[in-house]
Amino acid sequence: MITPDDLLQRLDAFSARDREEALRSLAVRTAFPPEGGNVNLHAHSFFSFNAAGASPSRIAFDARRAGLWAAGLCDFDVLDGLEEFFRAGLILGLRTTVHLETRAYFPEYAAVEINSPGEPGVTYIMGGGFPAVPPPSDDRGRFLTMLRRRAADRNRALIERINARVPAIAIDYRADVLPLTPAAAPTERHIIRAYCRKAAVVFPADRGAAFWAETLGLSRTEAEGLVADSVALEEKVRSRFVKKGGIGYEPPTAQTFPPVADFIAWVLACDAIPLVTWLDGTSAGESDPAAMLDTLVAKGAEGVNIIPDRNWNLSDPAAAARKREKLREFVSAVEARHLPINIGTELNRDGLPFADDLNGPVLSAYRGPFQRGAAIMIGHTWLARYARFPYCGEQARAEFGQDRPRKNRFFESVGRLPPLTEATAERLRETGPERAFRMISDSARAGRWIV
């Protein structure tokens, strides 16, 4: 007999069919709580790197089981989980949206760090609310393929540099790294995991501690502690192998990543929303959030992404206070420009919360803008996917012009509708974009689905 635990394990299988079958079984067996007000719209799955190896289906199931109001998938350089995540949301009765994150070259900030530590001119950036995976045969699909190819090229070059410095645990990209992913899109975290696993095979426990002590410049006692804690070991190895000053680090150039303007243009062509990403305000590039926002908005950015946990949850009270003040300053600048805010916790490292507590003592001050941003992202996703009426599209510009507050209210009203079901989604899909738009608009005015 298949138990719920068996089904949970199958949710993370590399077989898409196994995942869907397990999800449908769990959906009818599970008593879900009523939805609350928390959201996580920035969750990486195993299609890039999830600390627990969670699939899009598992993230959606856990979000529904946790009573989240909405959930967002955000993988690095790929949209491989898009259709699965949307389908999971329909099965579970969960509002869902899908983003993509990458790094880009920001020429106006070439001389300063922005939000990629130790890398002047490089910024993390996102596309929010992709309604579909672009066809591989057109320019949109070719750009997505380019992101994947560049990431693979960087991975191979990184491994070559590290292998030359630690030949005793040299790894092979195809044999040791690609099998860690379901769709051949590994990240540097997969590479680090492969090195740690190789070391565990090459060296018995006592010799492993000696190897890591020498390689990482640690005492034997420190190394023994790391060998006993795989999570801490991977974080330390990542710091010493791939970050600035590490044995595999190579400074990026203007050719390493696509230009910001090119990425934004691609996101817009895909009917998604270009999102500025915010780290914590401590870098030179983020020291003047208003100037950074205005520069990127002028290039076409229409929203922002924040990882709130980085901006207040620190053990050092003084550092936490400084970051809280920077967060307040940034949200104030964003609100003044009426830009929707996307939030989440990433889930790409152990110890991160599954979702931010928007009723907590710090984030309750931002509950309004964070929840409004989530509703706008959901509303945009539904309108773009079923009615071809994206937040940044020509029809929205014709309807709302430069009146962002009015546009936000409309998209928010759509996003606050109850979660879509498979039947409602099929009805919207089969009726065609124009009629679907009327149905969605009428439903938003009524506060319930009228299809």
C-alpha positions as CSV (number, residue, x, y, z in Angstrom):
1,M,0.0,0.0,0.0
2,I,1.3,3.4,-0.9
3,T,1.6,5.6,2.1
4,P,1.5,9.5,2.3
5,D,5.2,9.4,3.0
6,D,5.8,7.4,-0.2
7,L,3.8,9.9,-2.1
8,L,5.8,12.8,-0.7
9,Q,9.0,11.1,-1.8
10,R,7.5,10.6,-5.3
11,L,6.7,14.4,-5.4
12,D,10.5,14.9,-5.8
13,A,11.1,12.1,-8.3
14,F,12.8,13.1,-11.5
15,S,9.9,11.5,-13.4
16,A,7.3,14.2,-14.3
17,R,4.6,11.5,-14.5
18,D,5.4,10.2,-11.0
19,R,5.3,13.7,-9.6
20,E,1.8,14.4,-11.1
21,E,0.4,11.1,-10.0
22,A,1.7,11.6,-6.5
23,L,0.3,15.1,-6.3
24,R,-3.1,14.1,-7.4
25,S,-3.2,11.4,-4.8
26,L,-2.1,13.7,-2.1
27,A,-4.5,16.4,-3.1
28,V,-7.5,14.2,-2.3
29,R,-6.0,12.7,0.8
30,T,-4.9,15.9,2.5
31,A,-7.0,18.2,4.7
32,F,-5.6,21.6,3.8
33,P,-5.9,24.6,6.1
34,P,-7.7,27.8,5.0
35,E,-5.4,30.2,3.2
36,G,-3.7,32.9,5.3
37,G,-1.9,36.1,4.3
38,N,1.6,34.9,3.9
39,V,3.2,34.3,0.5
40,N,6.4,33.0,-1.0
41,L,6.7,34.1,-4.6
42,H,10.4,33.4,-4.9
43,A,11.1,29.7,-4.4
44,H,13.8,27.8,-6.4
45,S,13.0,24.2,-7.3
46,F,15.3,21.3,-8.2
47,F,15.2,22.7,-11.8
48,S,17.8,25.1,-10.5
49,F,18.7,24.4,-6.9
50,N,16.5,23.8,-3.9
51,A,18.2,22.9,-0.6
52,A,15.8,20.0,0.0
53,G,15.7,18.8,-3.6
54,A,12.0,19.9,-3.9
55,S,10.2,19.8,-7.3
56,P,7.7,22.5,-8.4
57,S,4.9,20.1,-7.4
58,R,6.4,19.6,-3.9
59,I,6.8,23.4,-3.4
60,A,3.2,23.9,-4.5
61,F,2.0,21.1,-2.2
62,D,3.9,22.4,0.8
63,A,2.7,26.0,0.1
64,R,-0.9,24.8,0.1
65,R,-0.3,22.7,3.2
66,A,1.2,25.7,4.9
67,G,-1.9,27.9,4.1
68,L,0.0,30.3,1.9
69,W,-2.1,32.8,-0.1
70,A,0.0,32.4,-3.2
71,A,3.3,30.8,-4.3
72,G,5.8,31.6,-7.0
73,L,8.4,29.5,-8.7
74,C,11.7,31.2,-9.5
75,D,14.4,29.1,-11.1
76,F,17.7,30.3,-12.3
77,D,18.1,30.7,-16.1
78,V,15.3,28.2,-16.9
79,L,11.6,27.9,-17.1
80,D,11.6,24.1,-17.0
81,G,9.1,24.0,-14.1
82,L,6.5,26.4,-15.5
83,E,3.8,24.1,-16.7
84,E,4.2,21.7,-13.8
85,F,3.8,24.5,-11.3
86,F,0.7,26.0,-13.0
87,R,-0.8,22.5,-13.1
88,A,0.0,21.9,-9.5
89,G,-1.7,25.1,-8.5
90,L,-4.9,24.1,-10.4
91,I,-4.9,20.7,-8.8
92,L,-4.4,22.1,-5.3
93,G,-6.4,25.3,-5.5
94,L,-3.4,27.5,-5.0
95,R,-2.6,30.8,-6.7
96,T,0.7,30.4,-8.6
97,T,3.1,32.5,-10.7
98,V,6.4,31.7,-12.4
99,H,9.5,33.8,-12.6
100,L,13.1,33.5,-13.9
101,E,16.2,34.9,-12.2
102,T,19.6,35.5,-13.7
103,R,22.6,37.8,-13.6
104,A,23.1,40.7,-16.0
105,Y,25.7,43.3,-16.8
106,F,24.6,46.8,-15.7
107,P,26.9,49.3,-17.6
108,E,25.8,52.4,-15.7
109,Y,27.0,50.7,-12.4
110,A,30.1,49.0,-13.9
111,A,32.4,50.5,-11.3
112,V,30.5,49.5,-8.1
113,E,29.0,46.4,-6.5
114,I,25.3,46.2,-6.7
115,N,23.8,43.0,-5.4
116,S,26.2,40.3,-6.5
117,P,28.9,40.5,-3.8
118,G,32.4,41.1,-5.1
119,E,31.3,41.6,-8.7
120,P,31.1,45.3,-9.8
121,G,28.7,45.9,-12.6
122,V,26.8,42.6,-12.1
123,T,23.3,42.6,-10.9
124,Y,20.8,39.9,-10.2
125,I,17.6,40.6,-12.1
126,M,14.3,38.8,-12.7
127,G,11.4,38.4,-15.1
128,G,8.2,38.0,-13.2
129,G,5.0,36.2,-14.2
130,F,5.9,34.3,-17.3
131,P,2.6,33.1,-18.8
132,A,4.3,30.3,-21.0
133,V,7.6,28.9,-22.1
134,P,8.6,30.7,-25.3
135,P,8.9,28.5,-28.4
136,P,12.5,27.4,-29.0
137,S,12.2,28.4,-32.7
138,D,11.8,32.2,-32.2
139,D,14.0,34.9,-30.8
140,R,12.4,34.6,-27.3
141,G,13.2,30.9,-27.2
142,R,16.7,31.4,-28.5
143,F,17.4,33.9,-25.8
144,L,16.3,31.4,-23.2
145,T,18.5,28.8,-24.8
146,M,21.4,31.3,-24.6
147,L,20.9,31.8,-20.9
148,R,21.1,28.0,-20.4
149,R,24.1,27.6,-22.6
150,R,26.0,30.5,-21.0
151,A,25.4,29.0,-17.6
152,A,26.7,25.6,-18.7
153,D,29.8,27.2,-20.2
154,R,30.5,29.0,-17.0
155,N,30.0,25.8,-15.0
156,R,32.5,23.9,-17.2
157,A,35.1,26.7,-17.0
158,L,34.6,26.8,-13.2
159,I,35.1,23.1,-12.8
160,E,38.3,23.2,-15.0
161,R,39.8,25.9,-12.7
162,I,38.9,24.1,-9.5
163,N,40.0,20.7,-10.8
164,A,43.4,22.2,-11.5
165,R,43.7,23.3,-7.9
166,V,42.3,20.2,-6.1
167,P,43.1,17.2,-8.5
168,A,42.5,14.7,-5.7
169,I,38.8,15.4,-5.9
170,A,38.5,16.4,-9.5
171,I,35.0,15.9,-10.9
172,D,33.5,15.4,-14.3
173,Y,30.6,17.7,-15.4
174,R,28.7,15.1,-17.2
175,A,29.2,12.2,-14.8
176,D,29.2,13.9,-11.4
177,V,27.1,17.1,-11.8
178,L,24.4,16.7,-14.5
179,P,22.9,13.6,-12.7
180,L,22.1,15.9,-9.7
181,T,19.5,17.7,-11.8
182,P,16.3,16.5,-13.6
183,A,16.9,18.7,-16.7
184,A,20.6,19.3,-17.1
185,A,20.6,22.8,-15.7
186,P,22.9,22.7,-12.7
187,T,24.1,25.6,-10.7
188,E,27.3,26.3,-8.8
189,R,25.7,24.8,-5.7
190,H,25.3,21.5,-7.5
191,I,29.0,21.7,-8.4
192,I,30.0,22.3,-4.8
193,R,27.8,19.3,-3.8
194,A,29.6,17.1,-6.3
195,Y,33.0,18.1,-4.9
196,C,31.9,17.3,-1.4
197,R,30.5,14.0,-2.4
198,K,33.7,13.2,-4.3
199,A,35.8,14.0,-1.3
200,A,33.7,11.7,0.8
201,V,34.4,8.8,-1.6
202,V,38.1,9.5,-2.0
203,F,38.9,10.1,1.6
204,P,37.7,8.1,4.7
205,A,36.3,10.3,7.5
206,D,39.6,10.9,9.3
207,R,41.6,11.6,6.1
208,G,38.7,13.8,4.8
209,A,39.0,16.1,7.8
210,A,42.8,16.4,7.1
211,F,42.1,17.1,3.4
212,W,39.5,19.8,4.1
213,A,41.7,21.4,6.9
214,E,44.5,21.9,4.4
215,T,42.3,22.8,1.4
216,L,40.2,25.3,3.3
217,G,42.8,26.7,5.7
218,L,41.1,25.4,8.8
219,S,42.2,23.8,12.0
220,R,41.8,20.0,12.3
221,T,39.0,20.5,14.8
222,E,37.1,22.9,12.6
223,A,37.4,20.6,9.6
224,E,36.2,17.6,11.7
225,G,33.1,19.6,12.6
226,L,32.4,20.4,9.0
227,V,32.8,16.8,7.8
228,A,30.1,15.9,10.3
229,D,27.8,18.7,9.0
230,S,27.3,18.4,5.2
231,V,25.3,21.7,5.0
232,A,28.0,23.7,6.8
233,L,30.7,22.0,4.7
234,E,29.0,22.9,1.4
235,E,28.7,26.5,2.5
236,K,32.3,26.8,3.5
237,V,33.5,25.0,0.3
238,R,31.3,27.3,-1.8
239,S,32.9,30.3,-0.2
240,R,36.5,29.1,-0.7
241,F,36.0,27.6,-4.1
242,V,33.7,30.0,-6.1
243,K,33.3,33.3,-4.4
244,K,35.6,36.3,-4.7
245,G,39.1,35.2,-3.7
246,G,38.3,31.5,-4.1
247,I,40.4,29.1,-6.0
248,G,37.9,28.9,-8.9
249,Y,36.8,32.5,-8.9
250,E,37.3,34.5,-12.1
251,P,36.2,38.2,-12.3
252,P,33.3,38.6,-14.7
253,T,33.5,40.9,-17.7
254,A,31.0,42.7,-19.8
255,Q,30.7,39.6,-21.9
256,T,30.1,37.2,-19.0
257,F,26.4,38.0,-18.6
258,P,23.8,39.5,-21.0
259,P,23.3,43.3,-20.8
260,V,20.5,44.5,-18.5
261,A,18.8,46.2,-21.4
262,D,18.8,42.9,-23.5
263,F,17.3,40.9,-20.6
264,I,14.6,43.4,-19.9
265,A,13.7,43.5,-23.6
266,W,13.4,39.7,-23.6
267,V,11.2,39.7,-20.5
268,L,8.9,42.2,-22.1
269,A,8.8,40.2,-25.3
270,C,7.7,37.2,-23.2
271,D,4.8,39.1,-21.7
272,A,6.4,39.0,-18.3
273,I,7.4,41.8,-15.9
274,P,11.0,42.9,-15.6
275,L,11.9,43.0,-11.9
276,V,14.7,45.0,-10.1
277,T,16.2,42.8,-7.4
278,W,17.2,44.2,-4.0
279,L,19.8,42.6,-1.7
280,D,20.1,44.6,1.5
281,G,21.2,48.2,0.7
282,T,24.7,47.8,2.0
283,S,26.5,48.0,-1.3
284,A,27.6,51.1,-3.2
285,G,25.2,50.4,-6.0
286,E,22.2,50.1,-3.6
287,S,23.2,53.0,-1.4
288,D,20.9,55.3,-3.4
289,P,17.8,53.1,-4.1
290,A,15.9,55.9,-5.8
291,A,18.7,56.5,-8.4
292,M,19.0,52.7,-9.0
293,L,15.2,52.3,-9.4
294,D,15.0,55.3,-11.8
295,T,17.8,54.0,-14.0
296,L,16.3,50.6,-14.3
297,V,12.7,51.8,-14.7
298,A,14.0,54.0,-17.6
299,K,15.2,50.7,-19.2
300,G,11.8,49.1,-18.8
301,A,11.7,47.6,-15.3
302,E,8.2,47.6,-13.9
303,G,8.5,45.9,-10.5
304,V,10.9,44.8,-7.8
305,N,11.9,41.7,-5.9
306,I,12.9,41.6,-2.2
307,I,14.1,38.7,0.0
308,P,12.8,40.2,3.2
309,D,14.6,37.7,5.5
310,R,18.0,39.1,4.5
311,N,16.9,42.5,5.6
312,W,16.1,42.0,9.2
313,N,16.8,38.4,10.5
314,L,20.4,38.8,11.6
315,S,22.1,37.8,14.9
316,D,24.0,41.1,15.1
317,P,21.5,43.7,16.4
318,A,23.4,46.7,15.0
319,A,23.6,45.2,11.5
320,A,20.0,44.1,11.7
321,A,19.0,47.7,12.6
322,R,20.9,49.1,9.6
323,K,19.4,46.7,7.2
324,R,15.9,47.3,8.5
325,E,16.4,51.1,7.9
326,K,17.6,50.4,4.4
327,L,14.6,48.2,3.7
328,R,12.3,51.0,4.9
329,E,14.1,53.4,2.6
330,F,13.8,51.1,-0.4
331,V,10.2,50.2,0.1
332,S,9.4,53.9,0.5
333,A,11.1,54.6,-2.9
334,V,9.3,51.7,-4.5
335,E,5.9,52.8,-3.2
336,A,6.5,56.3,-4.4
337,R,6.9,54.9,-7.9
338,H,3.9,52.6,-7.6
339,L,5.9,49.5,-8.5
340,P,4.6,46.1,-7.4
341,I,6.7,44.2,-5.0
342,N,7.5,40.5,-5.3
343,I,8.8,38.7,-2.1
344,G,10.0,35.3,-1.2
345,T,12.7,33.3,0.7
346,E,14.4,31.4,-2.2
347,L,14.6,28.0,-0.4
348,N,18.1,27.5,-2.0
349,R,19.9,27.1,1.4
350,D,19.1,25.2,4.5
351,G,17.7,27.1,7.4
352,L,15.6,29.6,5.3
353,P,12.0,30.0,6.4
354,F,9.4,28.4,4.0
355,A,7.7,31.8,3.9
356,D,8.0,35.2,5.5
357,D,5.8,36.0,8.5
358,L,3.9,39.1,7.4
359,N,2.3,39.3,10.8
360,G,5.7,39.4,12.6
361,P,7.1,42.4,14.5
362,V,9.2,43.6,11.6
363,L,7.4,42.6,8.3
364,S,3.9,43.5,9.5
365,A,4.8,47.1,8.6
366,Y,5.1,46.0,5.0
367,R,2.2,43.6,4.9
368,G,0.1,45.9,2.8
369,P,2.5,46.5,-0.1
370,F,3.8,42.9,0.0
371,Q,0.3,41.4,-0.2
372,R,-0.7,43.9,-2.9
373,G,2.4,43.0,-4.9
374,A,1.5,39.4,-4.7
375,A,-2.1,40.0,-5.9
376,I,-0.8,42.1,-8.8
377,M,1.6,39.3,-9.8
378,I,-1.2,36.7,-9.7
379,G,-3.6,39.0,-11.6
380,H,-1.0,39.6,-14.3
381,T,-0.2,35.9,-14.6
382,W,-3.9,35.0,-15.2
383,L,-4.5,37.9,-17.6
384,A,-1.3,37.2,-19.6
385,R,-1.8,33.4,-19.7
386,Y,-5.5,33.3,-20.6
387,A,-6.4,36.8,-22.0
388,R,-3.1,38.0,-23.6
389,F,-3.4,41.1,-21.4
390,P,0.0,41.3,-19.6
391,Y,0.9,44.0,-17.1
392,C,3.5,45.6,-19.4
393,G,1.7,44.9,-22.7
394,E,0.3,47.2,-25.4
395,Q,-3.3,46.7,-24.3
396,A,-2.5,47.6,-20.7
397,R,-0.6,50.7,-21.9
398,A,-3.6,51.7,-24.1
399,E,-6.0,51.2,-21.2
400,F,-4.1,52.8,-18.4
401,G,-1.4,54.9,-20.0
402,Q,1.0,56.2,-17.3
403,D,-1.6,55.8,-14.5
404,R,0.2,53.1,-12.6
405,P,-2.0,53.3,-9.5
406,R,-5.1,52.6,-11.6
407,K,-3.4,49.7,-13.4
408,N,-2.3,48.3,-10.1
409,R,-5.8,48.4,-8.7
410,F,-7.1,46.5,-11.7
411,F,-4.5,43.8,-11.7
412,E,-4.8,43.5,-7.9
413,S,-8.5,43.0,-8.2
414,V,-8.0,40.1,-10.6
415,G,-5.3,38.5,-8.4
416,R,-7.6,38.6,-5.4
417,L,-10.1,36.3,-7.0
418,P,-10.3,32.8,-5.6
419,P,-7.7,30.3,-6.9
420,L,-8.3,28.9,-10.3
421,T,-9.5,25.3,-10.7
422,E,-8.7,23.0,-13.5
423,A,-12.3,23.4,-14.8
424,T,-12.2,27.2,-14.7
425,A,-8.8,27.4,-16.3
426,E,-10.0,25.1,-19.1
427,R,-13.1,27.3,-19.7
428,L,-10.9,30.4,-19.9
429,R,-8.5,28.7,-22.3
430,E,-11.2,27.3,-24.7
431,T,-13.2,30.6,-24.9
432,G,-10.3,32.6,-26.4
433,P,-8.4,35.7,-25.2
434,E,-11.0,38.4,-25.9
435,R,-13.9,36.6,-24.2
436,A,-11.6,35.4,-21.4
437,F,-10.6,39.0,-20.7
438,R,-14.3,40.0,-20.4
439,M,-14.9,37.0,-18.1
440,I,-11.9,37.8,-15.9
441,S,-12.8,41.5,-15.7
442,D,-16.5,40.7,-14.8
443,S,-15.3,38.2,-12.2
444,A,-12.9,40.8,-10.6
445,R,-15.8,43.3,-10.3
446,A,-18.0,40.6,-8.7
447,G,-15.3,39.2,-6.5
448,R,-15.9,35.7,-7.7
449,W,-15.4,33.7,-10.8
450,I,-18.2,34.1,-13.4
451,V,-17.4,31.7,-16.2
